[in-house]
Amino acid sequence: MKNISPGLIASRRAALLRLPAVPALAALWPALPAAAQVPEPVFGTPGKDSGWIPTPAGMVEAMLEMAGISSQDTVVDLGSGDGRIPILAAKRYGARGLGIEYNPDLVKYSISVAEREGLSERVKFIQGDIFATDFSHATVVTLFMPPAFNLKVRPQLLAMKPGTRVVSFNFDMGDWPPDESVYVNDQRGMLWRVPTSVAGLWRLNFTDAGTNRDSPPHVLRVSQRFQKIEGDMTIAGERLALWDIRFEVDRLRFTVLRNTGRLQRIDFDCRRSGTALEGIMQASGEPARRWTATL
């Protein structure tokens, strides 16, 4: 998309024109008074990493809903174009917003819309290079950029605070699969939640008073690729597979089956807390036990 062919622009323009207008969003962008001296955005306006092709109004709304935007969020839009995503996040949900845009005319236009909507205190726009701008304070990151850009920015996104939501229109994150998707007129929006790291060899320590003396060693081995978890648990020298693995952001749940004369189901539920895992173990027929684990 860095060099947009006329055919691509024409086909994208035709596709966008077929989308139904959403009055609540479209009303934010009436023509500005001539006295404002701010150029109107032009489809395909070049930037550093992509040309400007606006995210359709219906998709903007659907993606913000999917991300669960609230007044507690700071929404940062990478390549913010005409500013529609941060502005709607502030106007409808009370969030704070920041748009990072390379093209200065688009920045001026976005600022003018925010001013007209009375949102200048909640929404800011800056002209700059995304890769030279700190957006680590965001709780939600939105983007509509080419696949090569997404792969380049992916390490920065994965280094953000666990639980940060990332929303992309049309283009994915390579082999990092989305947690959720939404479809509007056969077009796709995708959501990722930045996961914490739980990979490693964890040695469990039961925190119930006096129980460690009676507990065989428990060692949890976890390998991780984004939100995909694999591993096993060794109890008293017996290696057991992990079943029913569920992992989201910082919470890991799984089950092991152990044969000690009878088949015993043991459920584990834990969260990453600092450098440790903290959780509960529930074996069938026994009271729940609390534990911590360290690497």
Buried (B, 14 or more C-beta within 10 A) or exposed (E): BEEBEEEBBEEBEEBBEEBEEBEEBEEBBEEBEEEEEBEEBEBBBBBBBBBBBBBBBBBBBBBBEBBEBEEEBBBBBBBBBBBBBBBBBBBBBEBBBBBBBBBEBBBBBBBBBBEBBEBEEBBBBEBBEBEEBEBEEBBBBBBBBBBBBBBBBBEBBBEBEBEBBBBBBBBBBEEBBBBEEBEBEEBBBBBBBBBBEBBBEBBBBBEBEEEEEEBEEBBBBBEBEBBEBEBBBBBEEEEBEBEEBEBEBBBBBBBBEBEEEEEBEBBBBBBBEEEBBBBEBBBEEEEEBEBBBEE
